[in-house]
Amino acid sequence: MHVVSYALFLVALFQCRFLAFAILDPIDFLALQSIRKSLHDLPGSNFLASWDFTSDPCNFAGVYCASDKVVALNLGDPRAGSPGLTGRIDSAIGKLSALAELSIVPGRIYGSLPESISQLKGLRFLAISRNFISGNIPVTLGRLRRLKTLDLSYNQLTGGIPRSIGTMPELTNVILCHNHLSGSVPPFLSHVLTRLDLKHNALSGSLAPYSLPPSLHSLSLSWNRLTGPVDKLLSRLNHLNYLDLSLNQLTGPIPGRLFSFPITNLQLERNSFSGPVQPTEQVTIPTVDLSHNRLSGHISPMFSTVQNLYLNNNYFTGQVPASFVDRLLSASIRILYLQHNYLTGIEISPTAEIPLRSSLCLQYNCMVPPVQTACPLKAGKMKTRPTSQCKG
């Protein structure tokens, strides 16, 4: 009897172990096996150690299940400093039909993004950043109509941004920065898009007035090759709290109403913006950088409430408003860079003491700087413009 009871116990134990991992849908089970074969831990990582297919895959590190399906896959150890994974993303990923979230932490994943990801109709979150993904962004990603976050930043992607990406109706975050993407910025039609980050690519062409939705809160297109005017587009984006269009070849005027938007950091430097700049009200943006453009006319006193103001390397003329001096001497202005313009004067006493925590640079204008202040090295050594450049 004892032997028989022990035998029954072993059968029951085997059945329990089998049921423990047989609960998972067989297609998902096989897909996870294929994914595991194509990935490896980098030295110092043991993320994949728990992926023992004699046990329940729903207990594997980074695998989350609902009922008999995998609903989330977070590959790699998210702890700070973890070396992450290497290998390729197997096309079997597209077999996880209930997957809603797919993320891979920074590591050395290489190869192209499998087109099979486009089969994951319920996917809402796709983040594979800071790896070595190469090749084009699959056009078929546009089929992911429920996707909310697309983050493929800090990889080696090439080619254009598919227009199909812009048609995805539920996108809230698109982060494709620090790649090698080229071509134009497609129109984005999502009415809930709040963040668009395409900086550090090789994007070119112009931006149409209605190519981006007014729902945007953060827009970063810096370090590209974009051209043309953006004044009509920017005038519509009145929910922006961060804007960086620096280091492009953008032209035309800067709309005055832009400075009344709830922006905390405005970066428009190193473009070819031109004409006068006239804010419609007192500017409360903490940092405004309009340097290295072709802006002209008088400096508006509305800028005197900005903490860090960069207007250098433009074509501004006339006197510096008196309100700037008052706020500079009270240390309300921390940085005031006016060098390399055509300014003719500033009402400040030669004996005035600039607060230590404030920086003022006036050199290379159509005046002799009344106070001696430290300027950036890039401002050069010449204190005043040649008289021949200041006539008229």
Secondary structure as UniProt FT lines:
FT   HELIX           2..22
FT   HELIX           26..37
FT   STRAND          39..41
FT   TURN            43..44
FT   HELIX           47..50
FT   TURN            53..54
FT   HELIX           57..59
FT   TURN            61..62
FT   STRAND          63..66
FT   TURN            67..68
FT   STRAND          69..75
FT   TURN            80..81
FT   STRAND          85..87
FT   HELIX           91..95
FT   TURN            97..98
FT   STRAND          101..104
FT   STRAND          108..112
FT   HELIX           115..119
FT   TURN            121..122
FT   STRAND          125..128
FT   STRAND          132..135
FT   HELIX           139..143
FT   TURN            145..146
FT   STRAND          149..151
FT   STRAND          156..159
FT   HELIX           163..166
FT   TURN            169..170
FT   STRAND          173..175
FT   STRAND          180..183
FT   TURN            191..192
FT   STRAND          195..197
FT   STRAND          202..205
FT   TURN            209..210
FT   TURN            214..215
FT   STRAND          218..220
FT   STRAND          225..229
FT   HELIX           231..236
FT   TURN            238..239
FT   STRAND          242..244
FT   STRAND          249..252
FT   HELIX           256..260
FT   STRAND          265..267
FT   STRAND          272..275
FT   STRAND          287..289
FT   STRAND          294..297
FT   HELIX           301..305
FT   STRAND          308..310
FT   STRAND          315..320
FT   HELIX           322..329
FT   TURN            330..331
FT   STRAND          335..337
FT   STRAND          342..346
FT   TURN            350..351
FT   TURN            356..357
FT   STRAND          359..361
FT   HELIX           377..379
FT   HELIX           387..389
//
